Amino acid sequence: MSEQPTSDSIESNSIAVAVAPSISRLLGVVPILPGESADLYQASLDTLIEELGARSVLQVYLAEKIHECLWWMRRYEEQKRATVSIRMASELNSGVPLHSLTTEAQIRNSLLAHKVDAGLEEALNTRRHTLESLRQVAMRGAHLDILQLDHQIALQTKILAGLQASYEVAFNRKTNVERMQLQNALLRRNLQPIEVDAIELTQP
């Protein structure tokens, strides 16, 4: 026998929390770069909006900017990984040409996919490298590029901290308004004149 839904569950399921429209979407702003998934971006943004409890126009806008900072930090982290992988492929392809037809692009794609195929293994053996030693050489060569990307990540972190502070102000302002409205309602109720029924006194 299935359980009947309670009145509380029916009420909670029937009432949808209204979320303010996205200003960025209304303005036609495209938040993604070529090669990125629009569905993944939107799903990630929706999750953050729900987690932050953003409902007003200002809250949703600030949530979008917070998500944008996080997304850029993710981009820079991926760029760091790609930079090292490209440098590793270039290192393997430098000097004497490899015996096989494996190209630098194929080696790079294998490294980015974390796949050690026959071509990559042959290149490593030819250059007398392991993946670990090759990575160390590549990171030394890409040191300046990695520093620049880390600088961009640190900048986004500072921007993120400011946006989070602004969101706290916007969220608390709404909470304070609701609290004041409740207090005013309580005051009005407590200050209402007390009505006393008059009782006619008869003379003895």
C-alpha positions as CSV (number, residue, x, y, z in Angstrom):
1,M,0.0,0.0,0.0
2,S,1.5,3.3,-1.1
3,E,1.8,6.1,1.4
4,Q,-0.5,9.1,0.8
5,P,1.3,12.4,0.5
6,T,0.9,14.7,3.5
7,S,-0.5,18.2,3.1
8,D,3.0,19.6,3.8
9,S,4.5,17.6,0.9
10,I,1.7,18.5,-1.4
11,E,2.1,22.2,-0.6
12,S,5.9,22.1,-1.0
13,N,5.6,20.4,-4.4
14,S,3.0,22.7,-5.7
15,I,4.7,25.9,-4.8
16,A,7.7,26.7,-7.1
17,V,10.2,29.3,-5.9
18,A,10.3,32.1,-8.3
19,V,13.8,33.0,-9.6
20,A,14.5,36.4,-11.2
21,P,15.4,36.4,-14.9
22,S,19.0,36.4,-16.0
23,I,20.3,39.8,-17.0
24,S,23.1,38.3,-19.0
25,R,20.7,36.2,-21.0
26,L,18.4,39.1,-21.6
27,L,21.3,41.1,-23.0
28,G,22.3,38.2,-25.2
29,V,25.7,37.7,-23.5
30,V,27.4,34.5,-24.7
31,P,29.4,33.2,-21.7
32,I,31.2,30.3,-23.3
33,L,34.2,30.1,-25.7
34,P,34.5,27.9,-28.8
35,G,34.8,24.3,-27.9
36,E,33.0,24.6,-24.6
37,S,29.6,23.0,-23.8
38,A,26.7,25.4,-23.3
39,D,24.7,22.7,-21.6
40,L,27.5,22.1,-19.1
41,Y,27.9,25.8,-18.4
42,Q,24.2,26.3,-17.8
43,A,23.9,23.2,-15.6
44,S,26.9,24.4,-13.5
45,L,25.3,27.9,-13.2
46,D,21.9,26.5,-12.2
47,T,23.5,24.4,-9.5
48,L,25.4,27.5,-8.1
49,I,22.2,29.7,-8.2
50,E,20.3,27.0,-6.3
51,E,23.2,26.5,-3.8
52,L,23.4,30.3,-3.1
53,G,19.6,30.6,-2.9
54,A,19.6,33.5,-5.4
55,R,16.1,34.8,-6.1
56,S,16.2,38.5,-6.8
57,V,17.6,40.1,-9.9
58,L,20.6,41.4,-8.1
59,Q,21.3,38.1,-6.4
60,V,21.0,36.1,-9.7
61,Y,23.3,38.6,-11.5
62,L,26.0,38.4,-8.7
63,A,25.6,34.6,-8.8
64,E,26.3,34.7,-12.6
65,K,29.4,36.8,-12.1
66,I,30.6,34.4,-9.3
67,H,30.1,31.5,-11.6
68,E,32.0,33.3,-14.4
69,C,35.0,33.8,-12.2
70,L,35.0,30.1,-11.2
71,W,34.7,29.1,-14.9
72,W,37.6,31.3,-15.9
73,M,39.7,29.7,-13.1
74,R,38.8,26.3,-14.5
75,R,39.8,27.5,-18.0
76,Y,43.2,28.7,-16.7
77,E,43.8,25.3,-14.9
78,E,43.0,23.5,-18.1
79,Q,45.4,25.8,-20.0
80,K,48.2,25.1,-17.6
81,R,47.7,21.3,-18.2
82,A,47.6,21.9,-22.0
83,T,50.7,24.1,-21.9
84,V,52.7,21.4,-20.2
85,S,51.4,18.7,-22.5
86,I,52.3,20.7,-25.6
87,R,55.8,21.3,-24.2
88,M,56.2,17.6,-23.6
89,A,55.2,16.8,-27.1
90,S,57.6,19.5,-28.5
91,E,60.4,18.1,-26.4
92,L,59.9,14.5,-27.7
93,N,59.7,15.8,-31.3
94,S,62.9,18.0,-31.1
95,G,66.3,17.0,-32.4
96,V,66.6,13.9,-34.5
97,P,63.4,12.9,-36.2
98,L,61.5,9.9,-34.8
99,H,61.7,6.7,-36.7
100,S,58.0,6.2,-37.0
101,L,55.4,8.4,-38.6
102,T,54.1,9.7,-35.2
103,T,53.7,13.4,-35.4
104,E,54.0,16.0,-32.7
105,A,50.2,16.6,-32.9
106,Q,49.6,12.8,-32.3
107,I,51.9,12.8,-29.3
108,R,50.2,15.9,-27.9
109,N,46.8,14.4,-28.3
110,S,47.9,11.2,-26.6
111,L,49.3,13.2,-23.7
112,L,46.2,15.3,-23.3
113,A,44.0,12.1,-23.4
114,H,46.3,10.4,-20.8
115,K,46.8,7.6,-23.3
116,V,50.2,5.9,-23.7
117,D,49.9,4.4,-27.2
118,A,52.6,2.7,-29.3
119,G,53.7,5.9,-30.9
120,L,54.1,7.8,-27.6
121,E,55.9,4.8,-26.0
122,E,58.4,4.6,-29.0
123,A,59.0,8.4,-28.8
124,L,59.7,8.1,-25.0
125,N,62.2,5.2,-25.6
126,T,63.9,7.0,-28.4
127,R,64.4,10.1,-26.4
128,R,65.3,8.0,-23.3
129,H,62.5,9.6,-21.2
130,T,59.8,8.5,-18.9
131,L,56.6,10.4,-18.6
132,E,57.8,11.8,-15.2
133,S,61.2,12.9,-16.5
134,L,59.6,14.4,-19.6
135,R,57.1,16.3,-17.5
136,Q,59.8,17.8,-15.4
137,V,61.7,19.0,-18.4
138,A,58.5,20.5,-19.9
139,M,57.5,22.3,-16.7
140,R,60.9,23.9,-16.5
141,G,60.6,25.1,-20.1
142,A,57.0,26.4,-19.5
143,H,57.8,28.0,-16.2
144,L,57.0,31.6,-17.3
145,D,53.8,30.6,-19.0
146,I,52.6,28.7,-15.9
147,L,53.5,31.7,-13.7
148,Q,51.3,34.0,-16.0
149,L,48.4,31.6,-15.7
150,D,48.8,31.4,-12.0
151,H,48.7,35.2,-11.9
152,Q,45.4,35.2,-13.8
153,I,44.0,32.6,-11.4
154,A,45.0,34.7,-8.4
155,L,43.4,37.8,-10.0
156,Q,40.1,35.9,-10.5
157,T,40.3,34.7,-6.9
158,K,40.5,38.4,-5.7
159,I,37.5,39.3,-8.0
160,L,35.6,36.3,-6.6
161,A,36.2,37.4,-3.0
162,G,34.7,40.8,-3.8
163,L,31.7,39.3,-5.6
164,Q,31.1,37.0,-2.7
165,A,31.1,40.0,-0.3
166,S,28.7,41.8,-2.5
167,Y,26.4,38.8,-2.6
168,E,26.4,38.6,1.2
169,V,25.3,42.2,1.4
170,A,22.5,41.7,-1.1
171,F,21.3,38.5,0.6
172,N,21.4,39.9,4.1
173,R,19.7,43.1,2.9
174,K,16.7,41.0,1.8
175,T,16.8,39.0,5.0
176,N,16.9,42.2,7.1
177,V,13.9,43.7,5.2
178,E,11.9,40.6,5.8
179,R,12.9,40.6,9.5
180,M,11.9,44.3,9.9
181,Q,8.6,43.6,8.2
182,L,7.9,40.8,10.6
183,Q,8.9,43.0,13.6
184,N,6.6,45.8,12.4
185,A,3.7,43.4,12.0
186,L,4.3,42.2,15.6
187,L,4.5,45.7,16.9
188,R,1.2,46.6,15.1
189,R,-0.4,43.6,16.6
190,N,0.9,44.4,20.1
191,L,-0.1,48.0,20.0
192,Q,-3.7,47.5,19.0
193,P,-6.1,48.8,21.6
194,I,-7.4,46.2,23.9
195,E,-11.2,45.9,23.7
196,V,-13.0,45.3,27.0
197,D,-16.6,44.3,27.0
198,A,-18.6,46.8,29.2
199,I,-20.5,45.1,32.1
200,E,-23.5,47.0,33.3
201,L,-23.5,47.3,37.1
202,T,-26.8,47.3,38.8
203,Q,-27.5,49.1,42.0
204,P,-28.0,46.8,45.0
